[in-house]
Amino acid sequence: MEENYLCVEVCDNNGVYYPAYVLEVESDGLIVSYPNNWKPDRKIAYSEARLPYHGNTPITDYVENQEIEALSCTAQNEPCGWWRGRVKMVKGEFIVVEYGGNDGKFNEILPAENLRPAGLW
């Protein structure tokens, strides 16, 4: 089914962009569906959606304090999403990412392939 629909990334209320599919375009927004129905279909404002980045990641040498988006999962029943964060430390092909939010800051170690520079749109 998904191959027949436009793929987008939808900004959730936590600021994370999750994959979704456009089911319908309306004058004031989009009706989207999420893979594996992990969330119910819903209507979103146009400003909550963006097209996925399909190019090669332009930067492979990340530096400390660089703003990035990291592909990460917080729970087994949720798909991975693109989280805003900063590079805290680089160790070979692994990056320590620092996330900040209402619950404070936390770190995660990710392979460089799970990162992309912020602001590619």
Biopython code that builds the backbone (N, CA, C, O; Angstrom):
import numpy as np
from Bio.PDB.StructureBuilder import StructureBuilder

atoms = [
    (1, "MET", "N", (0.811, -1.194, 0.000)),
    (1, "MET", "CA", (0.000, 0.000, 0.000)),
    (1, "MET", "C", (0.853, 1.256, 0.000)),
    (1, "MET", "O", (0.571, 2.183, -0.759)),
    (2, "GLU", "N", (1.898, 1.315, 0.835)),
    (2, "GLU", "CA", (2.679, 2.530, 1.002)),
    (2, "GLU", "C", (3.337, 3.008, -0.292)),
    (2, "GLU", "O", (3.545, 4.208, -0.473)),
    (3, "GLU", "N", (3.668, 2.077, -1.194)),
    (3, "GLU", "CA", (4.352, 2.486, -2.419)),
    (3, "GLU", "C", (3.467, 3.337, -3.321)),
    (3, "GLU", "O", (3.970, 3.975, -4.246)),
    (4, "ASN", "N", (2.166, 3.360, -3.071)),
    (4, "ASN", "CA", (1.244, 4.158, -3.873)),
    (4, "ASN", "C", (1.034, 5.566, -3.326)),
    (4, "ASN", "O", (0.305, 6.358, -3.923)),
    (5, "TYR", "N", (1.663, 5.883, -2.204)),
    (5, "TYR", "CA", (1.446, 7.171, -1.550)),
    (5, "TYR", "C", (2.753, 7.945, -1.414)),
    (5, "TYR", "O", (3.837, 7.363, -1.370)),
    (6, "LEU", "N", (2.629, 9.256, -1.349)),
    (6, "LEU", "CA", (3.786, 10.119, -1.148)),
    (6, "LEU", "C", (4.301, 9.954, 0.273)),
    (6, "LEU", "O", (3.540, 10.055, 1.234)),
    (7, "CYS", "N", (5.594, 9.700, 0.398)),
    (7, "CYS", "CA", (6.224, 9.566, 1.709)),
    (7, "CYS", "C", (6.636, 10.956, 2.200)),
    (7, "CYS", "O", (7.216, 11.744, 1.452)),
    (8, "VAL", "N", (6.331, 11.240, 3.457)),
    (8, "VAL", "CA", (6.718, 12.502, 4.086)),
    (8, "VAL", "C", (7.274, 12.202, 5.472)),
    (8, "VAL", "O", (7.180, 11.077, 5.964)),
    (9, "GLU", "N", (7.847, 13.211, 6.085)),
    (9, "GLU", "CA", (8.231, 13.148, 7.492)),
    (9, "GLU", "C", (7.333, 14.134, 8.224)),
    (9, "GLU", "O", (7.219, 15.295, 7.831)),
    (10, "VAL", "N", (6.694, 13.661, 9.297)),
    (10, "VAL", "CA", (5.729, 14.472, 10.038)),
    (10, "VAL", "C", (6.304, 14.809, 11.406)),
    (10, "VAL", "O", (6.771, 13.932, 12.132)),
    (11, "CYS", "N", (6.263, 16.093, 11.744)),
    (11, "CYS", "CA", (6.751, 16.549, 13.043)),
    (11, "CYS", "C", (5.707, 16.243, 14.110)),
    (11, "CYS", "O", (4.580, 16.736, 14.060)),
    (12, "ASP", "N", (6.104, 15.419, 15.074)),
    (12, "ASP", "CA", (5.217, 15.054, 16.172)),
    (12, "ASP", "C", (5.276, 16.145, 17.241)),
    (12, "ASP", "O", (6.084, 17.068, 17.139)),
    (13, "ASN", "N", (4.435, 16.046, 18.254)),
    (13, "ASN", "CA", (4.409, 17.083, 19.289)),
    (13, "ASN", "C", (5.683, 17.124, 20.121)),
    (13, "ASN", "O", (5.886, 18.073, 20.877)),
    (14, "ASN", "N", (6.549, 16.117, 20.003)),
    (14, "ASN", "CA", (7.839, 16.121, 20.698)),
    (14, "ASN", "C", (8.962, 16.708, 19.838)),
    (14, "ASN", "O", (10.120, 16.712, 20.257)),
    (15, "GLY", "N", (8.632, 17.205, 18.634)),
    (15, "GLY", "CA", (9.623, 17.807, 17.751)),
    (15, "GLY", "C", (10.376, 16.819, 16.885)),
    (15, "GLY", "O", (11.265, 17.211, 16.129)),
    (16, "VAL", "N", (10.032, 15.541, 16.982)),
    (16, "VAL", "CA", (10.696, 14.490, 16.213)),
    (16, "VAL", "C", (9.934, 14.280, 14.909)),
    (16, "VAL", "O", (8.703, 14.289, 14.891)),
    (17, "TYR", "N", (10.681, 14.092, 13.812)),
    (17, "TYR", "CA", (10.069, 13.831, 12.517)),
    (17, "TYR", "C", (9.996, 12.329, 12.272)),
    (17, "TYR", "O", (11.019, 11.644, 12.249)),
    (18, "TYR", "N", (8.760, 11.816, 12.086)),
    (18, "TYR", "CA", (8.517, 10.400, 11.844)),
    (18, "TYR", "C", (8.026, 10.186, 10.415)),
    (18, "TYR", "O", (7.376, 11.065, 9.848)),
    (19, "PRO", "N", (8.329, 9.027, 9.825)),
    (19, "PRO", "CA", (7.840, 8.750, 8.475)),
    (19, "PRO", "C", (6.323, 8.564, 8.462)),
    (19, "PRO", "O", (5.737, 8.027, 9.402)),
    (20, "ALA", "N", (5.711, 9.019, 7.383)),
    (20, "ALA", "CA", (4.266, 8.863, 7.194)),
    (20, "ALA", "C", (3.976, 8.911, 5.698)),
    (20, "ALA", "O", (4.852, 9.218, 4.889)),
    (21, "TYR", "N", (2.736, 8.603, 5.349)),
    (21, "TYR", "CA", (2.298, 8.606, 3.958)),
    (21, "TYR", "C", (1.097, 9.523, 3.813)),
    (21, "TYR", "O", (0.201, 9.527, 4.657)),
    (22, "VAL", "N", (1.082, 10.300, 2.736)),
    (22, "VAL", "CA", (-0.033, 11.208, 2.476)),
    (22, "VAL", "C", (-1.162, 10.414, 1.827)),
    (22, "VAL", "O", (-1.000, 9.862, 0.739)),
    (23, "LEU", "N", (-2.302, 10.363, 2.502)),
    (23, "LEU", "CA", (-3.474, 9.682, 1.962)),
    (23, "LEU", "C", (-4.343, 10.633, 1.157)),
    (23, "LEU", "O", (-4.948, 10.251, 0.156)),
    (24, "GLU", "N", (-4.395, 11.892, 1.618)),
    (24, "GLU", "CA", (-5.282, 12.859, 0.984)),
    (24, "GLU", "C", (-4.749, 14.268, 1.196)),
    (24, "GLU", "O", (-4.213, 14.596, 2.255)),
    (25, "VAL", "N", (-4.908, 15.094, 0.168)),
    (25, "VAL", "CA", (-4.526, 16.507, 0.249)),
    (25, "VAL", "C", (-5.810, 17.319, 0.324)),
    (25, "VAL", "O", (-6.682, 17.202, -0.538)),
    (26, "GLU", "N", (-5.919, 18.142, 1.359)),
    (26, "GLU", "CA", (-7.085, 18.999, 1.525)),
    (26, "GLU", "C", (-6.638, 20.454, 1.484)),
    (26, "GLU", "O", (-5.440, 20.735, 1.517)),
    (27, "SER", "N", (-7.574, 21.365, 1.414)),
    (27, "SER", "CA", (-7.223, 22.779, 1.285)),
    (27, "SER", "C", (-6.465, 23.306, 2.495)),
    (27, "SER", "O", (-5.673, 24.238, 2.364)),
    (28, "ASP", "N", (-6.692, 22.729, 3.668)),
    (28, "ASP", "CA", (-6.053, 23.237, 4.881)),
    (28, "ASP", "C", (-5.107, 22.238, 5.545)),
    (28, "ASP", "O", (-4.726, 22.427, 6.700)),
    (29, "GLY", "N", (-4.727, 21.189, 4.838)),
    (29, "GLY", "CA", (-3.785, 20.238, 5.428)),
    (29, "GLY", "C", (-3.755, 18.908, 4.707)),
    (29, "GLY", "O", (-4.282, 18.766, 3.603)),
    (30, "LEU", "N", (-3.131, 17.942, 5.346)),
    (30, "LEU", "CA", (-2.940, 16.610, 4.778)),
    (30, "LEU", "C", (-3.519, 15.559, 5.713)),
    (30, "LEU", "O", (-3.475, 15.711, 6.933)),
    (31, "ILE", "N", (-4.058, 14.499, 5.139)),
    (31, "ILE", "CA", (-4.422, 13.313, 5.913)),
    (31, "ILE", "C", (-3.260, 12.345, 5.739)),
    (31, "ILE", "O", (-2.915, 11.977, 4.616)),
    (32, "VAL", "N", (-2.656, 11.931, 6.856)),
    (32, "VAL", "CA", (-1.490, 11.045, 6.787)),
    (32, "VAL", "C", (-1.761, 9.735, 7.516)),
    (32, "VAL", "O", (-2.590, 9.646, 8.421)),
    (33, "SER", "N", (-1.018, 8.724, 7.072)),
    (33, "SER", "CA", (-1.058, 7.400, 7.676)),
    (33, "SER", "C", (0.367, 7.035, 8.063)),
    (33, "SER", "O", (1.315, 7.387, 7.361)),
    (34, "TYR", "N", (0.518, 6.336, 9.170)),
    (34, "TYR", "CA", (1.844, 5.957, 9.652)),
    (34, "TYR", "C", (2.127, 4.492, 9.337)),
    (34, "TYR", "O", (1.207, 3.674, 9.346)),
    (35, "PRO", "N", (3.390, 4.146, 9.059)),
    (35, "PRO", "CA", (3.738, 2.747, 8.776)),
    (35, "PRO", "C", (3.296, 1.830, 9.919)),
    (35, "PRO", "O", (3.405, 2.176, 11.095)),
    (36, "ASN", "N", (2.803, 0.673, 9.547)),
    (36, "ASN", "CA", (2.359, -0.351, 10.501)),
    (36, "ASN", "C", (1.289, 0.157, 11.466)),
    (36, "ASN", "O", (1.077, -0.418, 12.534)),
    (37, "ASN", "N", (0.619, 1.241, 11.077)),
    (37, "ASN", "CA", (-0.472, 1.810, 11.892)),
    (37, "ASN", "C", (-0.075, 2.045, 13.344)),
    (37, "ASN", "O", (-0.880, 1.837, 14.252)),
    (38, "TRP", "N", (1.167, 2.479, 13.564)),
    (38, "TRP", "CA", (1.612, 2.710, 14.945)),
    (38, "TRP", "C", (0.902, 3.899, 15.576)),
    (38, "TRP", "O", (0.873, 4.041, 16.799)),
    (39, "LYS", "N", (0.327, 4.756, 14.728)),
    (39, "LYS", "CA", (-0.548, 5.841, 15.187)),
    (39, "LYS", "C", (-1.746, 5.848, 14.250)),
    (39, "LYS", "O", (-1.624, 5.421, 13.102)),
    (40, "PRO", "N", (-2.885, 6.314, 14.703)),
    (40, "PRO", "CA", (-4.039, 6.381, 13.796)),
    (40, "PRO", "C", (-3.836, 7.440, 12.712)),
    (40, "PRO", "O", (-3.093, 8.404, 12.897)),
    (41, "ASP", "N", (-4.506, 7.244, 11.583)),
    (41, "ASP", "CA", (-4.490, 8.258, 10.528)),
    (41, "ASP", "C", (-4.978, 9.564, 11.138)),
    (41, "ASP", "O", (-5.847, 9.576, 12.010)),
    (42, "ARG", "N", (-4.396, 10.672, 10.656)),
    (42, "ARG", "CA", (-4.819, 11.956, 11.212)),
    (42, "ARG", "C", (-4.578, 13.075, 10.217)),
    (42, "ARG", "O", (-3.837, 12.929, 9.245)),
    (43, "LYS", "N", (-5.226, 14.189, 10.489)),
    (43, "LYS", "CA", (-5.054, 15.379, 9.665)),
    (43, "LYS", "C", (-3.990, 16.252, 10.307)),
    (43, "LYS", "O", (-3.997, 16.472, 11.518)),
    (44, "ILE", "N", (-3.073, 16.749, 9.480)),
    (44, "ILE", "CA", (-2.014, 17.637, 9.965)),
    (44, "ILE", "C", (-1.988, 18.904, 9.116)),
    (44, "ILE", "O", (-2.483, 18.920, 7.989)),
    (45, "ALA", "N", (-1.413, 19.948, 9.664)),
    (45, "ALA", "CA", (-1.196, 21.184, 8.903)),
    (45, "ALA", "C", (-0.051, 20.955, 7.924)),
    (45, "ALA", "O", (0.821, 20.120, 8.168)),
    (46, "TYR", "N", (-0.050, 21.681, 6.836)),
    (46, "TYR", "CA", (1.042, 21.562, 5.869)),
    (46, "TYR", "C", (2.394, 21.812, 6.528)),
    (46, "TYR", "O", (3.388, 21.179, 6.169)),
    (47, "SER", "N", (2.434, 22.725, 7.483)),
    (47, "SER", "CA", (3.699, 23.093, 8.131)),
    (47, "SER", "C", (4.286, 21.967, 8.977)),
    (47, "SER", "O", (5.454, 22.040, 9.360)),
    (48, "GLU", "N", (3.514, 20.938, 9.275)),
    (48, "GLU", "CA", (4.005, 19.815, 10.079)),
    (48, "GLU", "C", (4.665, 18.730, 9.236)),
    (48, "GLU", "O", (5.207, 17.771, 9.785)),
    (49, "ALA", "N", (4.629, 18.864, 7.915)),
    (49, "ALA", "CA", (5.179, 17.829, 7.030)),
    (49, "ALA", "C", (6.329, 18.387, 6.206)),
    (49, "ALA", "O", (6.377, 19.573, 5.880)),
    (50, "ARG", "N", (7.244, 17.499, 5.886)),
    (50, "ARG", "CA", (8.335, 17.841, 4.969)),
    (50, "ARG", "C", (8.662, 16.587, 4.166)),
    (50, "ARG", "O", (8.400, 15.465, 4.598)),
    (51, "LEU", "N", (9.237, 16.803, 2.996)),
    (51, "LEU", "CA", (9.678, 15.666, 2.192)),
    (51, "LEU", "C", (10.947, 15.094, 2.800)),
    (51, "LEU", "O", (11.771, 15.847, 3.318)),
    (52, "PRO", "N", (11.124, 13.783, 2.748)),
    (52, "PRO", "CA", (12.362, 13.195, 3.271)),
    (52, "PRO", "C", (13.560, 13.659, 2.454)),
    (52, "PRO", "O", (13.447, 13.932, 1.259)),
    (53, "TYR", "N", (14.685, 13.743, 3.104)),
    (53, "TYR", "CA", (15.926, 14.084, 2.413)),
    (53, "TYR", "C", (16.404, 12.840, 1.679)),
    (53, "TYR", "O", (16.625, 11.802, 2.303)),
    (54, "HIS", "N", (16.568, 12.931, 0.353)),
    (54, "HIS", "CA", (16.956, 11.761, -0.431)),
    (54, "HIS", "C", (18.379, 11.839, -0.971)),
    (54, "HIS", "O", (18.842, 10.897, -1.613)),
    (55, "GLY", "N", (19.066, 12.920, -0.729)),
    (55, "GLY", "CA", (20.426, 13.053, -1.233)),
    (55, "GLY", "C", (21.421, 12.335, -0.349)),
    (55, "GLY", "O", (21.083, 11.852, 0.731)),
    (56, "ASN", "N", (22.644, 12.272, -0.822)),
    (56, "ASN", "CA", (23.704, 11.744, 0.026)),
    (56, "ASN", "C", (23.979, 12.761, 1.121)),
    (56, "ASN", "O", (23.940, 13.967, 0.881)),
    (57, "THR", "N", (24.254, 12.278, 2.305)),
    (57, "THR", "CA", (24.561, 13.191, 3.397)),
    (57, "THR", "C", (25.816, 13.963, 3.031)),
    (57, "THR", "O", (26.857, 13.348, 2.799)),
    (58, "PRO", "N", (25.757, 15.283, 2.971)),
    (58, "PRO", "CA", (26.879, 16.068, 2.471)),
    (58, "PRO", "C", (28.095, 16.116, 3.385)),
    (58, "PRO", "O", (29.196, 16.403, 2.915)),
    (59, "ILE", "N", (27.929, 15.844, 4.677)),
    (59, "ILE", "CA", (29.065, 15.927, 5.592)),
    (59, "ILE", "C", (29.265, 14.571, 6.241)),
    (59, "ILE", "O", (28.319, 13.991, 6.774)),
    (60, "THR", "N", (30.475, 14.064, 6.200)),
    (60, "THR", "CA", (30.753, 12.797, 6.873)),
    (60, "THR", "C", (31.679, 13.004, 8.054)),
    (60, "THR", "O", (31.795, 12.121, 8.904)),
    (61, "ASP", "N", (32.339, 14.146, 8.128)),
    (61, "ASP", "CA", (33.225, 14.448, 9.250)),
    (61, "ASP", "C", (32.502, 15.398, 10.201)),
    (61, "ASP", "O", (32.554, 16.618, 10.045)),
    (62, "TYR", "N", (31.843, 14.824, 11.170)),
    (62, "TYR", "CA", (31.109, 15.640, 12.133)),
    (62, "TYR", "C", (32.067, 16.203, 13.171)),
    (62, "TYR", "O", (33.088, 15.593, 13.489)),
    (63, "VAL", "N", (31.725, 17.371, 13.692)),
    (63, "VAL", "CA", (32.577, 18.034, 14.677)),
    (63, "VAL", "C", (31.757, 18.329, 15.933)),
    (63, "VAL", "O", (30.531, 18.429, 15.876)),
    (64, "GLU", "N", (32.437, 18.465, 17.049)),
    (64, "GLU", "CA", (31.765, 18.752, 18.314)),
    (64, "GLU", "C", (30.927, 20.024, 18.213)),
    (64, "GLU", "O", (31.331, 21.000, 17.581)),
    (65, "ASN", "N", (29.780, 19.997, 18.833)),
    (65, "ASN", "CA", (28.804, 21.094, 18.882)),
    (65, "ASN", "C", (28.042, 21.318, 17.585)),
    (65, "ASN", "O", (27.241, 22.248, 17.500)),
    (66, "GLN", "N", (28.272, 20.495, 16.580)),
    (66, "GLN", "CA", (27.539, 20.634, 15.326)),
    (66, "GLN", "C", (26.086, 20.223, 15.539)),
    (66, "GLN", "O", (25.811, 19.198, 16.164)),
    (67, "GLU", "N", (25.156, 21.023, 15.019)),
    (67, "GLU", "CA", (23.742, 20.668, 15.086)),
    (67, "GLU", "C", (23.455, 19.607, 14.042)),
    (67, "GLU", "O", (23.858, 19.724, 12.884)),
    (68, "ILE", "N", (22.751, 18.567, 14.472)),
    (68, "ILE", "CA", (22.464, 17.439, 13.586)),
    (68, "ILE", "C", (21.032, 16.965, 13.809)),
    (68, "ILE", "O", (20.340, 17.420, 14.719)),
    (69, "GLU", "N", (20.614, 16.049, 12.964)),
    (69, "GLU", "CA", (19.423, 15.248, 13.199)),
    (69, "GLU", "C", (19.903, 13.811, 13.279)),
    (69, "GLU", "O", (20.706, 13.370, 12.457)),
    (70, "ALA", "N", (19.409, 13.081, 14.270)),
    (70, "ALA", "CA", (19.827, 11.701, 14.486)),
    (70, "ALA", "C", (18.626, 10.776, 14.353)),
    (70, "ALA", "O", (17.568, 11.019, 14.934)),
    (71, "LEU", "N", (18.805, 9.719, 13.585)),
    (71, "LEU", "CA", (17.762, 8.710, 13.438)),
    (71, "LEU", "C", (17.844, 7.776, 14.631)),
    (71, "LEU", "O", (18.808, 7.026, 14.780)),
    (72, "SER", "N", (16.823, 7.827, 15.484)),
    (72, "SER", "CA", (16.862, 7.088, 16.735)),
    (72, "SER", "C", (15.461, 6.622, 17.113)),
    (72, "SER", "O", (14.460, 7.205, 16.697)),
    (73, "CYS", "N", (15.414, 5.556, 17.914)),
    (73, "CYS", "CA", (14.149, 4.999, 18.409)),
    (73, "CYS", "C", (14.132, 5.102, 19.925)),
    (73, "CYS", "O", (15.150, 4.886, 20.582)),
    (74, "THR", "N", (12.979, 5.432, 20.474)),
    (74, "THR", "CA", (12.879, 5.517, 21.930)),
    (74, "THR", "C", (12.142, 4.337, 22.539)),
    (74, "THR", "O", (12.295, 4.056, 23.727)),
    (75, "ALA", "N", (11.348, 3.647, 21.740)),
    (75, "ALA", "CA", (10.583, 2.509, 22.254)),
    (75, "ALA", "C", (10.430, 1.468, 21.151)),
    (75, "ALA", "O", (10.448, 1.802, 19.966)),
    (76, "GLN", "N", (10.280, 0.214, 21.543)),
    (76, "GLN", "CA", (10.158, -0.862, 20.563)),
    (76, "GLN", "C", (8.902, -0.745, 19.717)),
    (76, "GLN", "O", (8.905, -1.168, 18.561)),
    (77, "ASN", "N", (7.846, -0.193, 20.249)),
    (77, "ASN", "CA", (6.598, -0.104, 19.500)),
    (77, "ASN", "C", (6.503, 1.168, 18.662)),
    (77, "ASN", "O", (5.471, 1.419, 18.039)),
    (78, "GLU", "N", (7.558, 1.967, 18.640)),
    (78, "GLU", "CA", (7.604, 3.194, 17.844)),
    (78, "GLU", "C", (8.640, 3.050, 16.744)),
    (78, "GLU", "O", (9.670, 2.406, 16.944)),
    (79, "PRO", "N", (8.382, 3.640, 15.589)),
    (79, "PRO", "CA", (9.422, 3.639, 14.559)),
    (79, "PRO", "C", (10.513, 4.644, 14.929)),
    (79, "PRO", "O", (10.332, 5.489, 15.805)),
    (80, "CYS", "N", (11.623, 4.533, 14.255)),
    (80, "CYS", "CA", (12.685, 5.517, 14.460)),
    (80, "CYS", "C", (12.241, 6.847, 13.861)),
    (80, "CYS", "O", (11.485, 6.887, 12.890)),
    (81, "GLY", "N", (12.714, 7.913, 14.447)),
    (81, "GLY", "CA", (12.411, 9.244, 13.955)),
    (81, "GLY", "C", (13.671, 10.091, 13.959)),
    (81, "GLY", "O", (14.689, 9.701, 14.530)),
    (82, "TRP", "N", (13.597, 11.250, 13.322)),
    (82, "TRP", "CA", (14.734, 12.172, 13.235)),
    (82, "TRP", "C", (14.645, 13.188, 14.365)),
    (82, "TRP", "O", (13.760, 14.043, 14.378)),
    (83, "TRP", "N", (15.573, 13.082, 15.314)),
    (83, "TRP", "CA", (15.641, 13.933, 16.502)),
    (83, "TRP", "C", (16.698, 15.014, 16.308)),
    (83, "TRP", "O", (17.772, 14.745, 15.772)),
    (84, "ARG", "N", (16.396, 16.243, 16.745)),
    (84, "ARG", "CA", (17.396, 17.322, 16.730)),
    (84, "ARG", "C", (18.348, 17.117, 17.889)),
    (84, "ARG", "O", (17.936, 16.763, 18.994)),
    (85, "GLY", "N", (19.622, 17.342, 17.629)),
    (85, "GLY", "CA", (20.614, 17.205, 18.686)),
    (85, "GLY", "C", (21.913, 17.879, 18.301)),
    (85, "GLY", "O", (21.990, 18.586, 17.295)),
    (86, "ARG", "N", (22.938, 17.653, 19.115)),
    (86, "ARG", "CA", (24.282, 18.194, 18.881)),
    (86, "ARG", "C", (25.291, 17.080, 19.034)),
    (86, "ARG", "O", (25.120, 16.153, 19.826)),
    (87, "VAL", "N", (26.353, 17.197, 18.249)),
    (87, "VAL", "CA", (27.464, 16.262, 18.398)),
    (87, "VAL", "C", (28.215, 16.646, 19.665)),
    (87, "VAL", "O", (28.689, 17.773, 19.802)),
    (88, "LYS", "N", (28.316, 15.707, 20.579)),
    (88, "LYS", "CA", (29.048, 15.956, 21.819)),
    (88, "LYS", "C", (30.483, 15.455, 21.707)),
    (88, "LYS", "O", (31.410, 16.078, 22.224)),
    (89, "MET", "N", (30.660, 14.304, 21.013)),
    (89, "MET", "CA", (31.995, 13.721, 20.889)),
    (89, "MET", "C", (32.017, 12.807, 19.665)),
    (89, "MET", "O", (31.014, 12.180, 19.324)),
    (90, "VAL", "N", (33.178, 12.744, 19.012)),
    (90, "VAL", "CA", (33.367, 11.861, 17.863)),
    (90, "VAL", "C", (34.454, 10.860, 18.212)),
    (90, "VAL", "O", (35.553, 11.240, 18.616)),
    (91, "LYS", "N", (34.144, 9.578, 18.056)),
    (91, "LYS", "CA", (35.109, 8.501, 18.294)),
    (91, "LYS", "C", (35.053, 7.551, 17.112)),
    (91, "LYS", "O", (34.219, 6.646, 17.071)),
    (92, "GLY", "N", (35.941, 7.758, 16.152)),
    (92, "GLY", "CA", (35.942, 6.910, 14.957)),
    (92, "GLY", "C", (34.656, 7.092, 14.175)),
    (92, "GLY", "O", (34.289, 8.207, 13.805)),
    (93, "GLU", "N", (33.971, 5.974, 13.927)),
    (93, "GLU", "CA", (32.718, 6.022, 13.171)),
    (93, "GLU", "C", (31.493, 6.166, 14.072)),
    (93, "GLU", "O", (30.358, 6.079, 13.602)),
    (94, "PHE", "N", (31.724, 6.383, 15.356)),
    (94, "PHE", "CA", (30.615, 6.539, 16.297)),
    (94, "PHE", "C", (30.584, 7.961, 16.837)),
    (94, "PHE", "O", (31.619, 8.598, 17.035)),
    (95, "ILE", "N", (29.374, 8.433, 17.066)),
    (95, "ILE", "CA", (29.157, 9.807, 17.498)),
    (95, "ILE", "C", (28.348, 9.785, 18.795)),
    (95, "ILE", "O", (27.347, 9.076, 18.899)),
    (96, "VAL", "N", (28.785, 10.559, 19.768)),
    (96, "VAL", "CA", (27.974, 10.768, 20.968)),
    (96, "VAL", "C", (27.090, 11.976, 20.676)),
    (96, "VAL", "O", (27.577, 13.083, 20.445)),
    (97, "VAL", "N", (25.784, 11.739, 20.691)),
    (97, "VAL", "CA", (24.807, 12.781, 20.392)),
    (97, "VAL", "C", (24.159, 13.221, 21.699)),
    (97, "VAL", "O", (23.773, 12.399, 22.530)),
    (98, "GLU", "N", (24.051, 14.537, 21.861)),
    (98, "GLU", "CA", (23.368, 15.094, 23.030)),
    (98, "GLU", "C", (22.036, 15.673, 22.581)),
    (98, "GLU", "O", (21.968, 16.506, 21.677)),
    (99, "TYR", "N", (20.988, 15.211, 23.233)),
    (99, "TYR", "CA", (19.648, 15.719, 22.977)),
    (99, "TYR", "C", (19.235, 16.582, 24.159)),
    (99, "TYR", "O", (19.616, 16.310, 25.298)),
    (100, "GLY", "N", (18.473, 17.601, 23.892)),
    (100, "GLY", "CA", (17.943, 18.432, 24.971)),
    (100, "GLY", "C", (16.444, 18.509, 24.841)),
    (100, "GLY", "O", (15.905, 18.460, 23.736)),
    (101, "GLY", "N", (15.779, 18.628, 25.947)),
    (101, "GLY", "CA", (14.327, 18.723, 25.895)),
    (101, "GLY", "C", (13.766, 19.116, 27.236)),
    (101, "GLY", "O", (14.496, 19.518, 28.142)),
    (102, "ASN", "N", (12.466, 18.996, 27.350)),
    (102, "ASN", "CA", (11.784, 19.354, 28.593)),
    (102, "ASN", "C", (12.207, 18.468, 29.755)),
    (102, "ASN", "O", (12.137, 18.879, 30.913)),
    (103, "ASP", "N", (12.643, 17.260, 29.449)),
    (103, "ASP", "CA", (13.048, 16.319, 30.497)),
    (103, "ASP", "C", (14.535, 16.415, 30.814)),
    (103, "ASP", "O", (15.059, 15.567, 31.536)),
    (104, "GLY", "N", (15.216, 17.409, 30.303)),
    (104, "GLY", "CA", (16.653, 17.543, 30.520)),
    (104, "GLY", "C", (17.434, 17.004, 29.336)),
    (104, "GLY", "O", (16.865, 16.669, 28.296)),
    (105, "LYS", "N", (18.733, 16.929, 29.508)),
    (105, "LYS", "CA", (19.610, 16.469, 28.435)),
    (105, "LYS", "C", (19.930, 14.995, 28.622)),
    (105, "LYS", "O", (20.016, 14.496, 29.744)),
    (106, "PHE", "N", (20.106, 14.306, 27.490)),
    (106, "PHE", "CA", (20.562, 12.926, 27.552)),
    (106, "PHE", "C", (21.429, 12.643, 26.335)),
    (106, "PHE", "O", (21.324, 13.326, 25.316)),
    (107, "ASN", "N", (22.278, 11.643, 26.443)),
    (107, "ASN", "CA", (23.238, 11.297, 25.396)),
    (107, "ASN", "C", (22.941, 9.917, 24.833)),
    (107, "ASN", "O", (22.349, 9.064, 25.494)),
    (108, "GLU", "N", (23.371, 9.726, 23.587)),
    (108, "GLU", "CA", (23.236, 8.432, 22.929)),
    (108, "GLU", "C", (24.421, 8.256, 21.991)),
    (108, "GLU", "O", (24.858, 9.216, 21.356)),
    (109, "ILE", "N", (24.938, 7.047, 21.901)),
    (109, "ILE", "CA", (26.027, 6.739, 20.973)),
    (109, "ILE", "C", (25.411, 6.121, 19.729)),
    (109, "ILE", "O", (24.691, 5.126, 19.810)),
    (110, "LEU", "N", (25.700, 6.721, 18.571)),
    (110, "LEU", "CA", (25.135, 6.258, 17.304)),
    (110, "LEU", "C", (26.222, 6.136, 16.248)),
    (110, "LEU", "O", (27.227, 6.845, 16.309)),
    (111, "PRO", "N", (26.031, 5.239, 15.275)),
    (111, "PRO", "CA", (26.948, 5.216, 14.140)),
    (111, "PRO", "C", (26.730, 6.473, 13.293)),
    (111, "PRO", "O", (25.617, 6.994, 13.223)),
    (112, "ALA", "N", (27.784, 6.949, 12.658)),
    (112, "ALA", "CA", (27.704, 8.176, 11.857)),
    (112, "ALA", "C", (26.635, 8.083, 10.774)),
    (112, "ALA", "O", (26.065, 9.103, 10.386)),
    (113, "GLU", "N", (26.353, 6.884, 10.282)),
    (113, "GLU", "CA", (25.352, 6.730, 9.219)),
    (113, "GLU", "C", (23.933, 7.062, 9.697)),
    (113, "GLU", "O", (23.036, 7.235, 8.872)),
    (114, "ASN", "N", (23.719, 7.153, 11.001)),
    (114, "ASN", "CA", (22.407, 7.519, 11.539)),
    (114, "ASN", "C", (22.266, 9.024, 11.753)),
    (114, "ASN", "O", (21.284, 9.476, 12.341)),
    (115, "LEU", "N", (23.231, 9.796, 11.284)),
    (115, "LEU", "CA", (23.189, 11.244, 11.451)),
    (115, "LEU", "C", (23.116, 11.945, 10.109)),
    (115, "LEU", "O", (23.545, 11.418, 9.082)),
    (116, "ARG", "N", (22.563, 13.139, 10.145)),
    (116, "ARG", "CA", (22.608, 14.043, 8.998)),
    (116, "ARG", "C", (22.668, 15.454, 9.562)),
    (116, "ARG", "O", (22.136, 15.717, 10.641)),
    (117, "PRO", "N", (23.310, 16.355, 8.843)),
    (117, "PRO", "CA", (23.381, 17.738, 9.325)),
    (117, "PRO", "C", (21.976, 18.336, 9.439)),
    (117, "PRO", "O", (21.098, 18.023, 8.635)),
    (118, "ALA", "N", (21.773, 19.177, 10.417)),
    (118, "ALA", "CA", (20.490, 19.870, 10.562)),
    (118, "ALA", "C", (20.350, 20.893, 9.445)),
    (118, "ALA", "O", (21.341, 21.401, 8.921)),
    (119, "GLY", "N", (19.119, 21.185, 9.092)),
    (119, "GLY", "CA", (18.866, 22.252, 8.135)),
    (119, "GLY", "C", (19.089, 21.895, 6.681)),
    (119, "GLY", "O", (19.460, 22.765, 5.893)),
    (120, "LEU", "N", (18.877, 20.649, 6.298)),
    (120, "LEU", "CA", (19.037, 20.267, 4.891)),
    (120, "LEU", "C", (17.849, 20.702, 4.045)),
    (120, "LEU", "O", (17.848, 20.506, 2.829)),
    (121, "TRP", "N", (16.833, 21.294, 4.682)),
    (121, "TRP", "CA", (15.650, 21.700, 3.944)),
    (121, "TRP", "C", (15.703, 23.145, 3.696)),
    (121, "TRP", "O", (14.792, 23.700, 3.081)),
]
sb = StructureBuilder()
sb.init_structure("model")
sb.init_model(0)
sb.init_chain("A")
sb.init_seg("    ")
for serial, (resi, resn, name, xyz) in enumerate(atoms, 1):
    if name == "N":
        sb.init_residue(resn, " ", resi, " ")
    sb.init_atom(name, np.array(xyz, "f"), 0.0, 1.0, " ", f" {name:<3s}", serial, name[0])
structure = sb.get_structure()
